[in-house]
Amino acid sequence: MDNKIFTDKVRITVKAGDGGDGMNSFKAYKGKPACGPDGGDGGDGGSVYVMADENVHDLLAYRFTGKYYAEDGERGGSNQCFGRKGKDVVLKVPCGTLVRDAESGKIICDAYENGEKILLLAGGRGGKGNVRFTTARRHAPNFAQKGVKLRPHTVILEMKVIADVGLVGFPNVGKSTLLSKISAARPKIADYHFTTLSPNLGVVKYYENSFVVADIPGLIEGAAQGAGLGHDFLRHIERTRMICHVLDTAGTEGRDPLEDYEKINAELRAYSQKLAELPQIAVLNKCDCAGAEENATRFEAAHPDLPVCKISAVRGEGVQKLLGMIWEMLQTLPPAEKIPSDEFAFEEEDSWQFEIFRDENGAYVVTGGLVDLLCRNVVLNNPDSMAYFHRMLKSRGVFKALADMGCKEGDTVIVGDVEFDYIP
C-alpha cells in the first residue's frame, strides 16, 4: 500500500432510500370501468449499513466518492402489486472504524468485529395503496399514501487501529526496524524522519501464542495539538492494551532519552488521559552504540518502577526477552473492547409529514409518516395517550390544515384507526 495516500478519516454523505408511493387505482373490466380499489403498496427504500471487513485496510475507497445513497423503493402497481424494495448500500470499512455524526460529533457506532453489520439508516417505508384504506364504510377510497421521504446526513468515518501493543516514540528511534524483526510486516525503513507515514500492523508469534503490534508514525512535541503527524495518528493507539515506548538510548541525534520519554508521555496525557494510564514497557533501543550504557543506567535510576528492556533492533539482541515481557504483561490486561456508542438518533424531518384526502363519504382522511408514528405510540383506550394524540395533531399543524381545507365542526376526521368528529 502506498503510504502517501493512506486514508484513515473521511467525511461522507449518506442517505437511505425513500419509500415508494402507494398506487391509487381501480379494477376495470369491459363495461365496468370501476370495480373496486386494487392499488398496491410502494416498496420500502433501501437501507444504509456499515460492515467491518478484515480485508479492508484503510478508508481510501471513500476518499474520492463523497455520496452514498441507497435506492428508492418502487411505486406500487395496480392489481395489488407491491413495489420492489430499494437496494441497500453496505459501507465496508476496516475493523475498528468509528462512525460519528458530523454535526454533533457523537459516536453512532463502532464497527469492531470482522463481519459485523450495523444498520446506520433505515430505508423509508413504502406508502399504502388505496386498497389498504378500504373499510366497511369506505368501499372505494380514491387516494393512496405516499412513501416516507428521507434526507441526507453527513457522517465521519474514523479508523482506529485494533492492536494489542502500540509502538510509540520520536521519529527515527527504530520502531519500524523492531516491528520488522518481531513480525512478518515489512514497513519502510530509512535513516530520516517520518519514514513511516501510516500505521503498520504486524502479527507477532510468541511460541504457540500471537498478538498484534502497531507501529505508530513518529510523534513530536505538540503532537496532541496537531503538530507533525500527531493528531492524525494518536487515535490509532487509543485501542491498544499497552504501549512499548521505543527510545534511542544512544542519543544518536543529540537527544536525551530521558527527555524524550517525558515529552512523548506529556503528549499522550495532553491527547487522552486514558492513553497516559496505559501500561508501558520502556524499550531502550540502540544499546549497541556508544554512550548507550551510560544513558540506560541513568534512565533505570530515574524510573525504577518502570519495566525496561534493552535491545538492539538492528542486530536482534534482546528482542526475544522483550517479547516475553510483552506477553507476560498482556496476560494481566483485559481484552480490548468496543468503544460505546452515544445516545443518538438521526432526526428525519420527513417522518412528520402528512397528507389529507376526502373520501367518497366526505370524511377527511389524514395519512403519512406522522400517522404511522402516532399509530405506533397511541393506545386508543388510554385517556392520557389520546390527549397526547390530539396535542400532536395540533402542534404538527394537522388541525390547521383541516381548517384550511374547509373542515367544519362535526365533520368526520380519520387518522389511522382513529375516527372522530372535528371540533375546532
C-alpha positions as a printed Julia matrix, in Angstrom:
424×3 Matrix{Float64}:
   0.0     0.0     0.0
   1.29    3.45   -0.88
   1.81    5.34    2.37
   1.27    8.66    0.64
  -2.4     8.01    0.07
  -3.17    6.23    3.32
  -6.6     7.47    4.43
  -7.93    6.9     7.93
 -10.56    9.62    8.29
 -13.18   10.72    5.77
 -16.39   12.73    5.7
 -19.19   11.31    3.56
 -22.88   11.93    2.94
 -25.28    9.01    3.3
 -28.98    8.71    2.65
 -31.45    5.87    2.99
 -33.83    5.32    0.08
 -37.24    6.97    0.03
 -40.27    4.75    0.3
 -42.2     4.22   -2.93
 -45.63    5.8    -3.24
 -48.71    3.64   -2.91
 -50.85    3.2    -6.03
 -54.3     4.69   -6.38
 -56.08    2.54   -8.95
 -59.27    0.58   -9.55
 -60.05   -2.64  -11.29
 -61.62   -2.17  -14.65
 -63.42   -4.72  -16.82
 -65.12   -4.23  -20.13
 -68.35   -2.42  -19.48
 -67.45   -1.99  -15.8
 -64.92    0.87  -15.53
 -64.62    0.86  -11.72
 -64.9    -2.45   -9.9
 -63.16   -1.64   -6.65
 -59.72   -0.49   -5.5
 -56.66   -2.56   -6.37
 -53.69   -0.22   -5.76
 -50.67   -1.94   -4.21
 -48.22   -0.64   -1.6
 -44.98    1.09   -2.53
 -41.72   -0.68   -1.78
 -39.56    0.27    1.18
 -36.44    2.29    0.46
 -33.03    0.69    0.72
 -31.1     1.0     3.98
 -27.51    2.06    4.67
 -25.28   -0.35    6.6
 -21.72   -0.24    7.89
 -19.81   -3.54    7.86
 -16.41   -4.29    9.36
 -14.2    -6.21    6.93
 -10.74   -7.52    7.84
  -9.74   -7.35    4.16
 -10.2    -3.57    4.09
  -7.14   -1.78    5.48
  -7.98    1.9     5.17
 -10.7     4.31    4.01
  -9.17    5.16    0.65
 -12.27    3.92   -1.2
 -14.29    6.75    0.37
 -11.78    9.48   -0.34
 -12.92   10.29   -3.85
 -16.63    9.48   -3.63
 -18.49   11.54   -1.09
 -22.11   10.45   -1.51
 -23.66    7.04   -0.81
 -27.39    6.92   -1.44
 -29.48    3.78   -1.12
 -32.04    3.08   -3.83
 -35.59    4.38   -3.52
 -38.47    1.94   -3.22
 -40.55    1.35   -6.33
 -44.05    2.71   -6.65
 -46.9     0.28   -6.03
 -48.74   -1.16   -9.0
 -52.28   -1.99   -9.94
 -53.82   -5.37   -9.24
 -52.47   -5.09   -5.68
 -48.87   -5.46   -6.85
 -46.31   -4.25   -4.33
 -43.42   -2.06   -5.42
 -39.9    -3.53   -5.32
 -37.74   -2.72   -2.29
 -34.79   -0.4    -2.95
 -31.28   -1.85   -2.91
 -29.26   -1.38    0.28
 -25.87    0.32    0.49
 -23.21   -1.5     2.53
 -20.16    0.56    3.51
 -17.26   -1.85    4.06
 -14.73   -0.4     6.48
 -11.65   -1.63    8.38
 -12.29   -3.35   11.68
 -12.21   -0.7    14.38
 -13.83    2.12   12.43
 -15.92    4.64   14.35
 -18.89    6.32   12.68
 -19.65    9.8    14.01
 -22.4    12.28   13.28
 -20.62   15.18   11.59
 -22.91   17.79   13.13
 -22.82   16.74   16.79
 -19.64   14.65   16.86
 -21.47   11.86   18.68
 -20.43    8.25   18.13
 -23.13    6.41   16.2
 -21.45    3.01   16.15
 -18.15    1.17   16.3
 -17.63   -1.41   13.54
 -15.3    -3.6    15.57
 -15.56   -7.3    14.76
 -14.98   -8.76   11.31
 -18.28   -9.34    9.52
 -20.26   -7.15   11.94
 -23.02   -5.4    10.0
 -24.62   -2.37   11.63
 -27.73   -0.53   10.44
 -26.87    3.14   10.01
 -30.01    4.46    8.29
 -33.23    2.53    7.75
 -35.0     2.94    4.43
 -38.24    4.89    4.24
 -41.46    2.89    4.48
 -43.43    2.46    1.32
 -46.82    4.17    1.09
 -50.03    2.16    1.28
 -52.08    1.6    -1.83
 -55.73    2.64   -1.9
 -56.88   -0.94   -1.34
 -55.45   -0.69    2.19
 -57.86    2.13    3.04
 -60.98    0.09    2.32
 -63.28   -0.22    5.33
 -66.87   -1.22    5.98
 -67.89    2.41    5.44
 -65.37    3.29    2.75
 -65.7     0.94   -0.22
 -63.85    2.92   -2.89
 -61.09    5.08   -1.41
 -59.8     7.38   -4.15
 -56.44    8.12   -2.56
 -53.17    6.39   -1.65
 -50.37    7.1     0.76
 -47.03    8.5    -0.33
 -43.82    6.79    0.75
 -41.74    8.24    3.57
 -39.18   10.69    2.19
 -35.82   10.89    3.94
 -32.99   13.37    3.88
 -29.2    13.01    3.57
 -26.91   13.0     6.6
 -23.19   13.69    6.87
 -21.09   11.27    8.89
 -17.4    10.88    9.63
 -15.67    7.52    9.29
 -12.7     7.4    11.64
 -10.41    4.39   11.57
  -8.8     3.33   14.86
  -6.29    0.5    14.55
  -7.06   -2.58   16.64
  -3.8    -3.82   18.17
  -2.66   -5.29   21.46
   0.56   -3.29   21.58
   1.37    0.19   20.28
   4.95    1.2    19.47
   5.46    4.9    20.18
   8.45    7.18   20.19
  10.15   10.04   18.39
  10.95    9.68   14.67
  13.91    7.5    13.73
  14.24    5.67   17.04
  13.82    2.22   15.46
  10.14    1.36   15.79
   9.79    0.11   12.21
  13.01   -1.87   12.48
  11.74   -3.52   15.65
   8.42   -4.4    14.02
  10.23   -5.96   11.06
  12.26   -8.14   13.46
   9.35   -9.44   15.51
   6.76   -9.95   12.75
   6.33  -10.56    9.05
   5.48   -6.89    8.5
   7.81   -5.06    6.14
   7.49   -1.34    6.88
   9.61    1.18    5.01
  12.88    1.73    6.89
  15.3     4.58    6.22
  17.6     6.93    8.12
  15.4    10.03    8.04
  12.43   11.4     9.96
   8.85   10.39    9.16
   9.83    7.43    7.02
   6.63    5.84    8.3
   3.59    7.84    7.23
   0.86    5.37    8.21
   0.35    2.83   10.99
   1.86   -0.57   10.24
   0.42   -3.7    11.8
   2.33   -6.9    12.46
   1.19  -10.21   13.94
   3.83  -11.44   16.37
   4.22  -15.18   17.01
   5.41  -16.0    20.52
   5.76  -19.76   20.79
   2.17  -21.06   20.43
   0.66  -17.63   21.01
   0.27  -14.47   18.97
  -0.56  -10.79   19.41
  -0.84   -7.72   17.19
   1.63   -4.83   17.3
   1.08   -1.43   15.68
   3.97    0.8    14.65
   2.59    4.34   15.09
   4.25    7.09   12.99
   6.78    9.18   14.9
   5.46   11.76   17.3
   6.97   15.14   18.06
   6.37   17.85   20.64
   2.96   19.41   20.11
   1.54   16.23   18.58
  -1.59   16.42   20.76
  -2.27   19.87   19.32
  -1.81   18.6    15.77
   1.88   19.23   15.17
   3.68   16.86   12.83
   1.66   13.7    12.29
   0.38   13.7    15.86
  -3.34   14.32   15.62
  -3.59   12.14   12.54
  -2.22    9.05   14.24
  -2.56    9.37   18.02
  -6.07    7.98   17.55
  -4.55    4.68   16.47
  -3.14    3.87   19.91
  -6.4     4.59   21.74
  -7.46    0.96   21.38
  -4.13   -0.65   22.32
  -3.92   -2.56   25.57
  -0.34   -1.5    26.33
   2.47    0.67   24.96
   6.07   -0.09   24.1
   7.91    3.21   24.34
  10.89    2.92   22.0
  13.83    5.2    22.85
  17.13    5.99   21.13
  19.27    5.13   24.14
  22.5     6.19   22.43
  21.1     9.64   21.62
  22.47    9.34   18.08
  20.68   12.53   17.01
  21.74   14.55   20.04
  18.55   13.92   22.02
  18.39   12.73   25.61
  16.32    9.53   26.0
  15.08   10.65   29.44
  13.76   13.89   28.0
  12.27   12.03   25.02
  10.4     9.72   27.36
   8.89   12.61   29.32
   7.98   14.59   26.21
   6.13   11.72   24.5
   4.24   10.89   27.69
   3.27   14.54   28.01
   1.79   14.37   24.5
  -0.13   11.21   25.4
  -1.57   12.9    28.5
  -2.5    16.01   26.51
  -4.35   13.91   23.95
  -6.1    11.48   26.28
  -5.78   10.62   29.96
  -6.67    7.05   29.04
  -3.55    6.81   26.87
  -1.36    8.13   29.66
  -2.66    5.42   32.0
  -1.91    2.5    29.67
   0.8     0.11   30.98
   4.19    0.73   29.36
   7.45   -1.02   28.72
  10.43    1.23   28.02
  12.35   -0.27   25.1
  15.9     1.07   25.21
  16.98    0.62   21.61
  20.42    1.07   20.01
  22.13   -0.31   23.12
  24.99   -1.49   20.9
  26.01    2.1    20.17
  28.49    4.29   22.02
  27.07    6.14   25.01
  24.05    3.85   25.32
  25.16    2.13   28.53
  25.52    5.37   30.46
  22.11    6.66   29.29
  20.47    3.3    30.1
  21.85    3.44   33.65
  20.54    7.0    34.07
  17.13    6.01   32.71
  16.73    2.99   35.0
  17.75    5.07   38.01
  15.18    7.75   37.1
  12.36    5.2    36.59
  12.98    2.31   39.0
   9.37    1.01   38.84
   9.09    1.04   35.05
   9.61   -2.26   33.15
  12.71   -1.76   30.96
  14.15   -3.9    28.19
  17.49   -3.16   26.47
  17.67   -4.18   22.83
  19.38   -3.62   19.53
  16.62   -3.85   16.93
  19.11   -3.93   14.03
  21.03   -6.92   15.44
  18.04   -8.57   17.09
  19.68   -8.54   20.5
  17.26   -8.6    23.44
  14.22   -8.89   21.14
  13.16  -12.32   22.43
  13.33  -11.08   26.01
  11.14   -8.13   25.02
   8.54  -10.45   23.51
   8.44  -12.42   26.76
   7.88   -9.25   28.77
   5.12   -8.12   26.4
   3.33  -11.46   26.51
   3.56  -11.63   30.31
   2.07   -8.13   30.63
  -0.72   -8.88   28.15
  -1.85  -11.8    30.31
  -2.65   -9.36   33.11
  -4.63   -6.92   30.95
  -8.31   -7.05   29.93
  -9.08   -7.6    26.23
  -9.75   -4.6    24.01
 -13.39   -3.58   23.86
 -15.68   -1.73   21.51
 -16.0     1.99   22.08
 -19.52    2.56   23.43
 -21.93    4.48   21.22
 -23.57    7.7    22.33
 -27.32    8.05   22.64
 -28.08    9.27   19.17
 -30.74    9.02   16.5
 -30.92   10.84   13.2
 -33.77   13.32   13.09
 -35.8    12.53   10.0
 -37.87   15.63    9.44
 -39.95   13.95    6.77
 -41.17   11.33    9.24
 -43.59   14.06   10.44
 -45.11   14.56    7.01
 -48.84   14.13    6.47
 -51.42   14.43    3.74
 -55.17   14.95    3.9
 -57.72   13.49    1.47
 -61.51   13.46    1.37
 -63.1    10.08    0.8
 -66.37    9.37   -1.01
 -68.33    9.84    2.22
 -66.89   13.32    2.75
 -64.66   12.3     5.66
 -61.22   13.88    5.98
 -58.54   11.17    5.94
 -55.07   12.02    7.3
 -52.19    9.81    6.13
 -48.38    9.94    6.1
 -45.38    9.36    8.33
 -46.93   11.32   11.19
 -49.93    8.99   11.22
 -47.72    5.89   11.22
 -45.77    7.31   14.16
 -48.92    8.12   16.12
 -50.48    4.73   15.41
 -47.41    3.04   16.91
 -47.44    5.2    20.03
 -51.11    5.81   20.82
 -53.26    3.46   22.93
 -56.87    4.08   22.0
 -58.4     3.18   25.35
 -55.99    5.28   27.4
 -57.1     8.9    28.12
 -53.53   10.19   28.56
 -52.47    8.57   25.3
 -55.41   10.08   23.46
 -54.61   13.5    24.94
 -51.08   13.15   23.54
 -52.61   12.15   20.21
 -54.65   15.37   19.98
 -51.73   17.52   21.14
 -49.55   16.1    18.38
 -52.2    16.75   15.74
 -52.42   20.35   16.89
 -48.67   21.0    17.27
 -47.83   19.42   13.89
 -50.37   21.57   12.08
 -52.94   18.89   11.23
 -55.88   20.83   12.69
 -54.81   23.99   10.89
 -54.53   22.1     7.6
 -58.02   20.65    8.16
 -59.43   24.13    8.73
 -57.69   25.39    5.6
 -59.4    22.61    3.61
 -62.79   23.74    4.9
 -63.31   21.17    7.61
 -66.12   22.33    9.87
 -67.25   21.4    13.34
 -68.86   17.97   13.35
 -67.14   16.76   10.16
 -65.6    13.29   10.36
 -61.79   13.05   10.58
 -59.98    9.72   10.22
 -56.38    9.36   11.42
 -55.2     5.78   11.04
 -57.61    3.65   13.06
 -58.98    6.65   14.96
 -62.2     8.29   13.76
 -63.56   11.39   15.48
 -65.73   14.47   14.92
 -63.77   17.61   14.25
 -64.02   20.3    16.94
 -62.08   23.49   16.11
